[in-house]
Structure formats: C-alpha cells, structure tokens
Amino acid sequence: MLLEVYSDLPSFKKVTFHKGLNLILAEKGSQSTDGHTRNGAGKSSLVEIINALLGSDLRKGNILKAPEIVDNTFGIKISLAGKQVHIERSGASSTKLRIRQMPKGFLPVTLYDGENYITNDQWLECLGRELFNISGSMKAMKNGVSFRSLSAYFARPSKGFDSPEKTFPLQAAWQVQVALTYLLKLNWKIAREFEGVRQKDKLIKALKKASNEGTLGAIMGSASELSTEIHLKEDKAARLQRLVSEFRVLPEYQDKETRIAQISKRLSELSAEDTVDKEWQSQLERTIDDEIEPDNSKLERLFSEVQIELPDLITRRFDEFEAFHESIVKNRRDHLKQEMDVISTRIELRFSEKQALDNERAQILSLLQEYGALEQYMSLQSELSALNANVELLKQKLAATQNLDDQKIELKIERHNLQRKMRIDHSERDEAIRQAVVYFAEISKQLYEEPGKFTIDPTENGPKFEFDIPGKKSTGKSKMQIFCFDMMLMKLWAEEPNRPEVLIHDSLMFDGVDERQIAKALMVGAQMSEQYNFQYIVTMNSDDIPDMSGYNGFNVENYRVDLNITDSEAGGLFGIRF
C-alpha cells in the first residue's frame, strides 16, 4: 500500500495517500486563461514517479532523467507485507536505491558513503516476492515472469490504455501471455514454452528464406533440386570412376608423343624431298626425249646439189666431226640417265625410310591409344576427387534442408502438443477461468446494461485473450474494457497472502468515456477498493469529475487526496515547469 511520495526538490508537492479510493484532481488556477492546460500539472508524472520508485528502468525520456531534476532525489513510503519500507532514488544514480527505513533482514543491504543501499535488481526481486510471490528461480527463467511485467497492469504507463491485455503498444505476444496466465492463475510456464516454439519457427522461416534467396543459398537449397543435382553428378562420377579404373599408365608416354612428332616431321620432310626429286626426274626425262641425233644428210645434199666434189680430206674431216658430235650426244644421254638413276635410288631409299617410319608411328599410336600419360591419369583422379567432394557437399546441403523440413514438422507437433497441454490445463483450472469470466461480466454489468464477455482461447499460438463489451467500438467503451479487466484482477488476487494492493488509473483511462460510465466506474472503484482492501488511485482534472449526486454516500471530498495541483506555472506537482 502506498503511503507517501516526496522529493528533496523544494518546490515538489508531497503526496500522502489513504486507504480505498484516492482522487488526485488537477484544478484550474485562479489566473488561468484559455491558453493554459492541466496536461503539465503532474498527474501522469506522478504515476511515472511511482513506477520509477517501484523499480522501472530509468531510460532516456523518463521523468527522473529530465535535466532540471536529474540530481534530485525522490522517495516513497510503502507498506509491504505489513512492514513499512522507505526508499529513495535519483535519476543521476539509477541503478541503486537508498534505504531510509526497512525491517531488519528484509533485504541484503550495501553500505555506501555511510548509508545503506540496495540495487534496483534486489529491489525488484523483493517486490516480486512480496507482491506476486515470484521466486528467484522463476525470475531467472528466460521469458519468465517478472515483477515489472506484472506490476504494469496495476500502474499502467501513459501508453498502456489501448487494450486490456497490453501495457504498451509493441508488447510482445509472449510477454502478454506469460503475464496474464500468471495473473489469471493458469499455467504460465506453458505460455512461456509457446515463445520457445515461436522463436524456433522464426529461425526456421529465416533459414528457409535465406536458403532460397539469401546468404545461405550456397549452403542450403531446395530438397528436390538438390536431389536431382546429386543424381546427375553421381552418374558423372561413376563414369569417371570407370575411366580411372581402366586407365593404364605408360611412363614414357611423353617420349612417345615426342617421337610421334619427330616421325611426322621427318615424313613431311621426306615427302617434300620426293616431290623435288620427282619433279627433277620428270624434267630429265623430257630433256632426254628432246635430244636430236646429228643429221649430216642436209650438208651432203647441199654439196651434191651444187655439184661440188669434196676433197678426200674434207670428207674425212666431216666424218670425224660427225663421229665427235655423236659422241657428245651419247655422253650427255648417259649422264642424264645416270642422274635419273641416282634420283630413283634416292626416292627408293626415302620410300623405305617412310615405310619404316610409318610402321613405327602406327605402333606408337596403337600404344598411346591403349595406355595413357601419368599426368592425364592424375588429372582424371583430381577431377574425380573434386566431383566426389561436390557430391558430398550437395548431400550435406540436402541433409540440412531435409533437417529443416523435419524441424518444421516437429515444430508443428510440438505446437499441437502444447496446445493440447494448455487445453488440459484450462480444463483442470476451470474454476480460475470461471471466476475471471464471471468477475469481468459482473463489473461490466455495473457500467452498462449488458455484461461484457472475457474469453481465453487456447490457440495453436498460445492463449488468446478477447474482450467484448456491447458497443465497444466507441473510444469510451474500449477504455472501460481496461477498467473492468483491471478491477477483475484486483478481485482475483484479493485473497492471496502476497498480492498487489494498489491499482492506479491515470486520467487517460477516462478520455472519451461518457460521464455516466465515469461516475459508475468511480463508484465501483470506491466500493471494490473498500470491500477488497486495496488502494484505487485515480488522477483526473477536477471538472471531469461527473455529477455524483445520484450515488448515495459518494462524496468526492471524502476520497480526494490532499494535493493542490493546478495549471499555473508554479501550481504543478514539481512546482516548476520543464
């Protein structure tokens, strides 16, 4: 139970609370004009200060981190489990709190500069234990229940008035499910397990997406495509393996290849030489054919025709010339025939050499066809090894892809089993669910003609919480769903030895709400806080208080907190504007 909130800021207005309904009303200042607003009077700031003193993180933007007051200390006095505790906190030293009063042995303390301090984590552990019966082991669990996740439903921050199940707009599904199943006295550990399934599902989807189009495309892929590629490459590897198995190595393979080249070159040379010799031989044959025997008959006829009698000497000389000429022709023919014989011999010798070389080349080619080079063999081996390695990698990819598919199937099974487990839990805790449903209906019935409905659906994604008040599409009625839900929680926990004893509703709760429902809500809050012994703290502008004359026994002044805050410069909670 809250007793007091104060600060060493001289202008800060100390707030003292009482039992039951506590109305904190912001008034219009005597000098107020239409240009003034009570939005800066400090109503929401008070809720934020209370949350900060109850262990919320002092992140950037928190009221205690404002430069004008960051060095000031704020304190709270509370009754915790029947024991008075008095602690202080500063925005400048946000991780520890100073102890002003605490029962001996209540918490382990640390002496610092002659004063006792506790860490914020120790304070949260203490609050969780005393108000919600949260053990240390529960708090240590990943995605487990914590004091701050639960207390936010009893002192909602300014952005926590959009829906009953959420205390801030981007609240994760698991945070809602774990907190509400705990507050509704269901098996919250099942809701926690659903978050584990969701995380696995996100990971599998991310991996699947990455395997299809992202960075893991080189590691994973489509199972069907991978299988096809494996079959094709295995077939290629088998054919290559046969080649390697049948391969016979010829050590002097390269020498043989060199000899083949030499033979080919020599055969080419011999063919060229044959061509030259045969051409020359052909020319010689034509030359012999063109040679003409010496013809003396013409000369003899010449002398005869002119009837010149040649002397014996001239006749004898003519005969000698004729014989000489015949000798020259004969010698030339003999020489040409001899040259042709030499050419024929060369051609025959080259023919024999060509035959020998051709036979040798044929033998070598036959040998090379039957055997292979060591380098060629090593190349085949290397290609086969690379192909086998590639096939193995593809098989690993396929295994990873199939494993991912298997995990998806297993995840569906796990999700189904969790849903079944949750249904069994809901069946076993039917009385707790019945109470929550009935209490919500009873409270909403006091505000509207028809009772609202609160349902808990055990879906495959965890418990789903739904609220239905007739006409809830209006802003006011949607806010009243939150009011009914919060009041239902206070009633559910009323008999617990460790329970929250404070419910705070900022003025945002009643924005857009019909004044008749505001009046009924204040009446219900006053009655329930008295009946179930808790504090119901409401901050409002004074002129938003509806006419309560129709409710016997309800006097606004009886519930009003002794705190004078206005819209003037110095009239707000802090006494200064910033």
TATATA-V949992 format. One record per residue. N is the residue number from 0. NEAR is the number of other C-alpha atoms within 10 Angstrom. Layout:
n: <N;N>
near: <NEAR;NEAR>
This chain:
n: <0;1;2;3;4;5;6;7;8;9;10;11;12;13;14;15;16;17;18;19;20;21;22;23;24;25;26;27;28;29;30;31;32;33;34;35;36;37;38;39;40;41;42;43;44;45;46;47;48;49;50;51;52;53;54;55;56;57;58;59;60;61;62;63;64;65;66;67;68;69;70;71;72;73;74;75;76;77;78;79;80;81;82;83;84;85;86;87;88;89;90;91;92;93;94;95;96;97;98;99;100;101;102;103;104;105;106;107;108;109;110;111;112;113;114;115;116;117;118;119;120;121;122;123;124;125;126;127;128;129;130;131;132;133;134;135;136;137;138;139;140;141;142;143;144;145;146;147;148;149;150;151;152;153;154;155;156;157;158;159;160;161;162;163;164;165;166;167;168;169;170;171;172;173;174;175;176;177;178;179;180;181;182;183;184;185;186;187;188;189;190;191;192;193;194;195;196;197;198;199;200;201;202;203;204;205;206;207;208;209;210;211;212;213;214;215;216;217;218;219;220;221;222;223;224;225;226;227;228;229;230;231;232;233;234;235;236;237;238;239;240;241;242;243;244;245;246;247;248;249;250;251;252;253;254;255;256;257;258;259;260;261;262;263;264;265;266;267;268;269;270;271;272;273;274;275;276;277;278;279;280;281;282;283;284;285;286;287;288;289;290;291;292;293;294;295;296;297;298;299;300;301;302;303;304;305;306;307;308;309;310;311;312;313;314;315;316;317;318;319;320;321;322;323;324;325;326;327;328;329;330;331;332;333;334;335;336;337;338;339;340;341;342;343;344;345;346;347;348;349;350;351;352;353;354;355;356;357;358;359;360;361;362;363;364;365;366;367;368;369;370;371;372;373;374;375;376;377;378;379;380;381;382;383;384;385;386;387;388;389;390;391;392;393;394;395;396;397;398;399;400;401;402;403;404;405;406;407;408;409;410;411;412;413;414;415;416;417;418;419;420;421;422;423;424;425;426;427;428;429;430;431;432;433;434;435;436;437;438;439;440;441;442;443;444;445;446;447;448;449;450;451;452;453;454;455;456;457;458;459;460;461;462;463;464;465;466;467;468;469;470;471;472;473;474;475;476;477;478;479;480;481;482;483;484;485;486;487;488;489;490;491;492;493;494;495;496;497;498;499;500;501;502;503;504;505;506;507;508;509;510;511;512;513;514;515;516;517;518;519;520;521;522;523;524;525;526;527;528;529;530;531;532;533;534;535;536;537;538;539;540;541;542;543;544;545;546;547;548;549;550;551;552;553;554;555;556;557;558;559;560;561;562;563;564;565;566;567;568;569;570;571;572;573;574;575;576;577>
near: <20;22;16;16;22;18;20;13;15;11;14;18;18;17;19;16;23;18;18;22;29;25;24;25;24;26;20;20;17;9;8;15;11;5;5;15;14;21;15;22;28;22;23;19;20;19;21;20;21;19;19;21;23;19;24;21;14;19;11;9;8;16;19;25;19;14;12;12;19;16;17;17;19;22;23;22;21;17;13;20;17;8;12;15;19;20;20;20;27;23;21;16;14;19;15;18;23;22;18;15;14;15;10;8;7;10;14;12;17;15;10;10;7;7;11;15;21;19;17;19;14;16;19;18;21;20;23;24;19;18;19;22;17;18;15;13;8;14;17;11;12;10;17;19;26;24;23;19;16;22;23;19;24;19;22;22;20;18;12;21;25;18;18;20;24;23;24;16;11;7;12;11;18;21;21;20;24;28;26;23;20;17;19;18;15;20;17;20;18;20;28;22;19;23;21;16;18;17;12;15;16;12;12;17;14;14;19;20;15;17;19;15;12;13;12;15;16;13;15;25;22;15;17;12;10;19;14;11;14;19;12;11;16;17;11;14;19;13;13;16;17;10;15;17;11;9;17;14;16;16;13;12;18;15;11;17;16;12;15;20;13;14;18;16;12;15;19;13;12;17;16;12;15;19;13;13;18;16;12;15;20;12;13;17;14;11;12;15;10;9;12;9;10;11;10;12;8;9;11;13;11;11;12;12;9;8;9;9;9;12;9;9;9;10;13;12;12;15;13;12;13;14;12;12;14;15;12;11;16;14;12;13;17;13;12;17;16;12;15;20;13;14;18;16;12;15;19;13;12;17;16;12;15;19;13;13;18;16;12;15;20;13;13;17;15;11;14;17;9;12;16;18;18;17;13;13;17;12;13;17;17;12;15;20;14;13;17;17;12;15;20;14;15;21;17;15;22;22;15;16;22;17;12;17;15;12;16;16;12;12;17;15;12;17;21;15;13;22;21;15;15;24;16;13;15;19;12;12;15;13;11;16;19;13;15;22;19;17;22;26;21;17;22;27;15;16;21;17;9;14;18;24;18;22;16;16;14;19;15;17;17;25;26;15;16;13;21;17;20;16;13;15;10;11;15;19;22;23;21;25;26;22;21;27;24;22;23;24;20;23;21;19;18;18;11;12;12;18;20;24;23;20;24;22;24;23;18;19;24;24;15;14;17;13;16;13;18;23;20;17;21;20;20;19;25;20;16;21;25;15;12;16;18;25;24;27;27;24;23;22;19;15;11;14;15;16;13;18;11;8;11;8;10;16;11;17;10;11;20;17;20;16;17;16;25;27;24;22;16;16;24;25;24;23;19;16;15;10>
